[in-house]
Structure formats: structure tokens, C-alpha cells
């Protein structure tokens, strides 16, 4: 059977207040065409279907319209959808009973009994052909219990142990179903995993870490022996340290300017008994992004070199000359072109502002973690005290974010 693995759609996302809906719709039309052309039998979406826990109506319509078209494809048999950290588990779970009649299986919330996440898929003759351990994004409350007096290190270790236990129990249930038969077992996951032997992380993956240092990273060695592990969360398509059987499919569109040079793809898995053969399908670029940098003259030349199609631009002005109204000046260079400036970084203005008074730095260029760092600096917190404060702050942020998911 042929399986398509994708993730991190982030339907409903915006970039500098511009909707990405046309790109998402174009991608889904392309995906349906590829499934039809290759006669793919199954689709796995490994989390972050939506960009927020309360997706806008147009994003919901895009999602359900795609699923209805998917179910009508002649060779299509199954879809497996699991929640990511951006998704609302309850929102995804709500239509799951109805979608299951279309052979679209949705796991939004982690199950109290991990065996309930095991889904057996059947071929056109009603025979078992694939077993999926459909593990969604696991929140701390899913895998550990809190105890008074725990250190941050104790909490982190319990999260890792609880996650490993959850996967082990799911895999054991799948193996019990398989028995001695030659049926492949696929696992899913939406998490940040690395190798304990080499914790190299590719830069520019578009995912802002919720923890500092090596926290919130699951050691890849603790996964069970799945025949293939379909991951979501990181936006760069990549294997984990050359392990072909553990793979992030990456996001289908460039989610930000840090990803503007990435080639996006989906992963295809062709099983011969339990042995997978992997390949990728390159996804066309439906909206070009570009980063331009330099003095005014250099930026003007880079604009002149842009293709005729519409490009969304991030411009980093590094010239020494102070330009009073930089945006107006740059936008005048785009007159009679299809291009748009979405973001401007003014190195000269920033250096001038920070040299005068740090607290006047614009908040729009800082995330919540950088703001906390500014607070530590402003209050002259000694370096030796900062790691524990950073751990506690990141823990508080994650607890707040997960409470929003729970309430949704």
C-alpha cells in the first residue's frame, strides 16, 4: 500500500496580518491531485492541522471540504489525523464519530488507555493491512502527575518517562493485534525529538522552543521499533540523524521568512510487507517569500531582480544613512510591481534607539521569552540565578498555554 505523510498545515495562519488561505487551498488541491495520480491508499496528518485552538470559519470550511473530496477518491481507503500542540483536541475530536464512517480516523486527545489509540486499517477485501499507533501531541497532564517539592529536572524526567511509557503501551497493544502476521505498524507523533548521541537541531525550522536548553526534547532512542514513525512539529522535512524510519514531513508552505529558502515536501511510504520504501514529493511554492538586506541602493537592486510574480518581502535595512520615512521610500521602489513589503527591520533605527534607552524597544519585535530576558536584565538578576527563573517562567507559560487548550 502507498501512504502519504504530511503535517503542520496550520490552517488559518497569517503572516503580518495577511491570510494564508489561498496558499493552503492551492496546496490541498495539489495534494488531492497527487493522491489521485499516485493512487495512494492512505494519508497521515501528524498534527497542527490548524494554527490556533479556535480556527476561523474559513479554515474549518477548507478542512472539511478537503476531507469530503478525499473520501471520494477511488483508490483512497484511510486517513489518520492526530492533534498537534496548536490544535484543540476537543475541536478535532467532536466530528470524529461521523468522519470514521468515511474511514477518516481522528485522535485529538490522548487516551487514558493508550491501546485505544491503536487503529487497524483494512484493505478493499476487509483484511487487516496496516496498524497505526495514532499518538497525538502529549501534554504534561497526559503523561505525568505533579508532586509537591519537585525540581524542574524531576519534572522533565517524568515527562520523558511518561511519554516513553505511553508509546511503549501503544506499541505493545499494536503488536498483540498483529501477532505473527506480516502487517506493518506505523506510529505518529507531534513532538520535538532528538538523539541523545547527537542533539544537533537544524536551524530555521520555524518552531519556537517552549523550553530553554535541552528541555522538552524527547530522546529518539526511547521510541519503540515502529516500521515507520510519522512525525510533525518541526517545519523542515528531515530524518532524525539519518534514520530513514523516523521522519518529520515538514510544513507544506513556508510559514515565515525564516523558511523562505526551504523546499517543502510530503513523504510517501510504500510498504512491501513490513518493509517501507520512502520517497518525497516536492510541493510547489504557492506564494513566494524573500528576505532582502543591505543599504538602500543594494535593496533597490534586489527589488529590480525579483521575478514578475508576486513576492512578499521582509527587508532588513543595514545602511548607515538615516532615512526619515524608510517604508515610504521602499514602497516607492515597488510602484508598478506585484510585490508587497510585509516587514521592515531598520538596523540603523534599532541601534540608535537601543543606544539611547533600551526600554523603548518595540514589543512587536520581541516574543514573550525575550521580554522575560529584558526583565531579568532590567532587574540586574545575577547570572547564576537565571537558569532556575527561566525554567520556572517557561513552565508557567506552558501551563497557561495548556490550560487554554483544555478550556477549548
C-alpha positions in Angstrom: 0.0 0.0 0.0 1.0 3.6 -0.6 0.8 6.1 2.3 1.2 9.9 2.2 2.7 11.5 5.3 2.2 15.3 5.9 1.9 17.6 8.9 1.8 21.2 10.2 -0.7 22.6 7.8 -1.6 25.5 10.2 -4.9 26.3 8.5 -6.0 29.8 9.4 -2.4 31.1 9.8 -1.5 34.6 8.9 1.8 36.3 8.1 1.9 40.0 9.1 -1.9 40.1 9.0 -2.1 38.5 5.6 -4.2 35.4 5.3 -2.5 32.2 4.0 -5.9 30.7 2.9 -5.2 30.9 -0.8 -1.9 29.0 -0.3 -3.5 26.4 1.8 -6.3 25.9 -0.6 -3.8 25.6 -3.5 -1.8 23.1 -1.5 -4.8 20.9 -0.7 -5.9 20.9 -4.4 -2.4 19.8 -5.3 -2.4 17.2 -2.6 -5.7 15.7 -3.8 -4.3 15.6 -7.3 -1.2 13.8 -6.1 -3.2 11.2 -4.1 -5.3 10.6 -7.2 -2.3 10.5 -9.6 -0.3 8.1 -7.5 -3.3 6.1 -6.4 -2.3 6.5 -2.8 -4.3 4.4 -0.3 -3.8 6.3 3.0 -3.0 9.8 4.3 -1.4 10.6 7.7 -1.6 14.2 9.1 0.8 14.3 12.1 -0.7 17.3 14.0 -1.1 21.0 13.8 -4.0 20.9 11.3 -5.0 24.3 12.4 -2.9 27.3 13.6 -5.0 28.0 16.7 -7.3 26.2 19.0 -10.2 28.4 17.7 -9.7 28.3 13.9 -11.6 30.9 11.8 -14.6 29.7 9.9 -12.8 29.8 6.5 -10.1 27.4 7.9 -12.8 25.0 9.1 -14.5 25.1 5.8 -11.2 24.4 4.0 -10.6 21.4 6.3 -14.0 19.7 5.9 -14.1 20.4 2.2 -10.8 18.7 1.7 -11.9 15.7 3.7 -15.1 15.3 1.7 -13.2 15.3 -1.5 -10.6 13.0 -0.1 -13.2 10.4 0.8 -14.5 10.4 -2.8 -11.1 9.4 -4.4 -11.3 6.0 -6.0 -8.2 4.4 -4.5 -8.3 6.2 -1.2 -9.0 3.9 1.8 -7.9 5.6 5.1 -6.9 8.9 6.7 -5.3 9.2 10.1 -5.4 12.7 11.8 -3.8 13.4 15.1 -3.8 16.7 17.1 -0.7 18.9 17.4 0.2 21.4 20.1 -1.6 24.2 18.1 -4.8 22.2 17.7 -7.8 22.0 20.1 -8.1 18.3 21.0 -11.8 18.7 21.7 -12.4 20.5 18.4 -10.8 17.8 16.4 -12.5 15.0 18.4 -16.0 16.4 18.0 -16.7 15.2 14.4 -14.6 12.1 14.8 -17.5 9.6 15.1 -19.1 11.0 11.9 -15.8 11.1 10.0 -15.0 7.5 11.0 -17.8 6.4 8.6 -15.7 7.8 5.8 -12.6 5.9 7.1 -11.2 9.2 8.4 -9.9 8.4 11.9 -9.2 11.3 14.2 -7.4 11.2 17.6 -7.4 14.7 19.2 -7.0 13.8 22.8 -4.6 11.3 24.4 -6.5 8.3 25.6 -6.4 7.2 29.3 -5.7 3.7 27.9 -3.0 4.1 25.2 -4.3 0.9 23.5 -7.4 3.0 22.5 -5.1 5.0 20.1 -4.4 1.8 18.0 -6.3 1.8 14.7 -6.4 -1.2 12.5 -6.9 -0.4 8.8 -8.4 -2.8 6.3 -7.9 -3.3 2.6 -10.6 -3.5 0.0 -11.2 -7.2 0.8 -11.7 -6.4 4.5 -8.4 -7.8 5.5 -6.1 -6.1 8.1 -3.4 -4.2 6.1 -2.0 -1.6 8.4 -1.9 -0.9 12.2 -1.4 2.7 13.3 -0.4 3.8 16.8 -2.1 7.2 16.4 -0.5 9.1 19.2 -1.4 12.8 19.3 0.6 15.7 21.0 1.1 14.6 24.6 0.6 17.3 27.2 2.2 17.1 30.6 -1.1 16.2 32.2 -1.3 13.2 29.9 1.9 11.6 30.9 2.8 12.7 34.5 1.3 13.6 37.8 2.5 16.6 39.8 4.1 16.2 43.2 5.0 18.8 45.8 8.6 19.7 46.0 9.6 18.5 42.6 12.6 20.2 40.9 12.5 21.2 37.3 14.8 18.4 36.5 12.5 15.9 38.2 9.5 17.2 36.2 11.4 17.0 32.9 12.5 13.5 33.6 9.0 12.4 34.4 7.6 13.9 31.2 10.2 11.9 29.2 9.5 8.7 31.2 5.7 9.2 30.9 5.9 9.8 27.1 8.1 6.7 26.6 5.6 4.6 28.7 2.7 5.9 26.6 4.4 4.9 23.3 5.5 1.6 24.7 2.0 0.6 25.8 0.5 1.7 22.5 3.1 -0.3 20.6 2.6 -3.4 22.8 -1.2 -3.2 22.0 -0.4 -3.0 18.3 2.0 -5.9 18.4 -0.7 -8.0 20.2 -3.1 -7.3 17.4 -0.5 -8.1 14.7 0.6 -11.4 16.3 2.7 -13.4 13.8 1.3 -11.7 10.7 3.4 -9.6 8.4 1.5 -6.3 8.9 3.3 -3.0 9.2 3.0 -0.9 12.3 3.2 2.9 11.9 3.5 5.3 14.8 2.6 9.0 14.8 3.9 11.8 17.0 3.9 15.5 17.4 6.9 16.5 19.5 10.4 17.7 19.5 12.7 14.7 19.4 16.5 14.4 19.2 19.1 11.8 19.5 20.9 11.6 22.9 24.0 10.7 20.9 24.0 13.9 18.9 21.5 16.7 19.7 22.1 18.7 16.6 18.9 20.7 15.6 18.6 22.2 12.1 18.2 25.9 12.2 15.2 27.8 10.7 12.6 25.1 11.4 10.0 27.7 12.2 9.3 26.3 15.6 9.9 28.5 18.6 11.1 26.3 21.5 8.9 26.4 24.6 11.8 25.5 26.8 15.4 26.6 27.2 18.4 24.4 26.6 17.6 20.7 26.0 14.3 20.7 27.8 11.1 19.3 26.1 13.2 17.2 23.7 12.3 13.5 23.6 15.3 11.1 23.0 14.6 9.3 19.8 16.2 6.1 21.3 13.1 5.7 23.5 10.7 5.2 20.7 9.5 1.6 20.1 10.5 -0.3 17.0 7.9 1.1 14.6 8.1 0.1 11.0 7.8 3.8 10.3 7.3 6.8 12.6 5.4 9.8 11.1 6.3 13.0 13.0 5.0 16.5 13.0 6.1 19.7 14.8 9.4 20.7 13.0 8.8 22.5 9.7 11.9 21.4 7.9 11.4 18.0 6.1 14.1 15.8 7.8 15.0 12.4 9.1 16.3 12.1 12.6 20.0 11.6 12.3 19.9 9.6 9.1 17.3 7.2 10.5 15.0 6.8 7.4 12.2 5.2 9.5 11.7 8.3 11.8 10.8 11.4 9.8 9.4 14.9 10.0 7.4 15.6 6.8 7.6 19.4 7.5 5.1 22.1 6.8 3.6 22.3 3.3 4.0 26.1 3.0 6.7 28.5 4.1 5.3 29.6 7.5 7.7 32.6 7.9 10.6 34.4 6.3 13.0 32.1 8.1 11.7 29.3 5.9 11.7 31.2 2.6 14.5 29.2 1.0 13.2 25.8 2.1 11.9 23.2 -0.4 8.7 21.8 1.1 7.6 18.2 0.5 5.4 15.4 1.7 6.8 11.9 2.4 5.5 8.8 0.6 5.8 5.3 2.2 5.4 2.2 0.0 5.2 -0.9 2.1 6.3 -4.4 0.9 5.1 -6.5 3.8 6.6 -4.6 6.8 9.5 -3.0 4.8 8.9 0.6 3.9 10.4 2.4 0.8 10.4 6.1 1.3 10.3 8.9 -1.2 9.3 12.6 -1.2 7.1 14.7 -3.5 8.2 18.3 -3.8 5.5 20.8 -3.1 5.2 23.8 -5.4 5.6 27.3 -3.9 2.2 28.9 -3.9 3.3 32.3 -2.5 6.9 33.4 -2.7 8.7 34.9 0.3 12.0 36.7 0.2 14.4 38.4 2.6 16.2 41.4 1.2 19.1 43.0 3.1 21.6 45.9 2.6 21.8 49.6 2.1 19.1 51.4 0.1 21.0 51.1 -3.2 21.5 47.3 -2.6 17.9 46.8 -1.7 16.7 48.7 -4.8 18.8 46.4 -7.0 17.5 43.3 -5.2 13.9 44.5 -5.8 14.8 45.0 -9.5 16.0 41.4 -9.7 12.8 39.9 -8.3 10.7 37.7 -10.6 7.5 39.0 -12.2 5.2 37.0 -9.9 4.1 38.5 -6.5 6.7 38.2 -3.7 6.1 39.0 -0.1 9.1 40.8 1.3 11.0 41.1 4.6 13.5 43.9 4.3 16.4 44.4 6.6 17.9 47.9 6.1 21.5 47.9 7.2 22.6 51.2 5.7 24.4 53.8 7.9 22.3 56.7 6.4 19.2 57.6 8.5 16.1 57.7 6.3 13.2 59.5 7.9 10.4 57.5 6.3 12.0 54.3 5.3 8.8 52.4 4.5 7.5 55.1 2.1 10.9 55.2 0.4 11.0 51.4 0.0 7.3 51.2 -1.2 8.0 53.8 -3.8 10.6 51.3 -5.2 7.7 48.8 -5.6 5.5 51.0 -7.6 4.2 49.2 -10.7 5.3 45.8 -9.3 3.2 43.0 -7.9 5.3 42.8 -4.7 4.4 43.7 -1.1 6.5 44.6 1.9 5.3 42.7 5.0 8.1 43.5 7.4 10.9 46.1 7.7 13.9 45.8 10.1 15.7 49.0 10.4 19.2 48.3 11.8 20.1 52.0 11.9 17.0 52.9 13.9 17.2 50.0 16.2 20.9 50.7 17.1 20.0 54.3 17.6 17.1 53.6 19.8 18.8 50.9 22.0 21.8 53.1 22.5 19.6 55.8 23.9 17.1 53.9 26.1 16.6 50.1 26.0 13.0 50.1 27.3 11.8 52.0 24.2 12.5 48.9 22.0 9.4 47.9 20.1 7.5 45.0 21.6 6.4 43.8 18.1 9.9 42.6 17.5 10.1 40.6 20.8 8.4 37.4 21.8 7.3 36.6 25.4 10.6 34.9 26.2 12.7 37.8 25.0 10.5 40.1 27.1 11.3 38.0 30.2 15.0 38.2 29.4 14.7 42.0 29.3 13.1 41.9 32.7 16.0 39.9 34.1 18.4 42.4 32.6 16.5 45.4 33.9 16.4 44.0 37.4 20.1 43.0 37.3 19.4 39.4 38.2 22.8 37.6 38.7 23.7 35.0 36.0 23.8 32.1 38.5 20.1 32.7 39.4 18.8 32.9 35.9 18.5 29.2 34.9 16.0 28.4 37.6 14.0 31.5 36.9 14.0 30.7 33.2 12.8 27.2 33.9 10.0 28.4 36.2 8.9 31.0 33.6 8.8 28.5 30.7 6.9 26.1 32.9 4.4 28.8 33.8 3.9 29.7 30.1 3.4 26.1 29.1 0.9 25.6 31.9 -1.0 28.6 30.8 -1.0 27.5 27.1 -2.2 24.0 28.0 -4.9 25.5 30.2 -6.2 27.3 27.1 -6.2 24.0 25.1 -8.1 22.4 27.9 -10.7 25.1 28.1 -11.2 25.0 24.3 
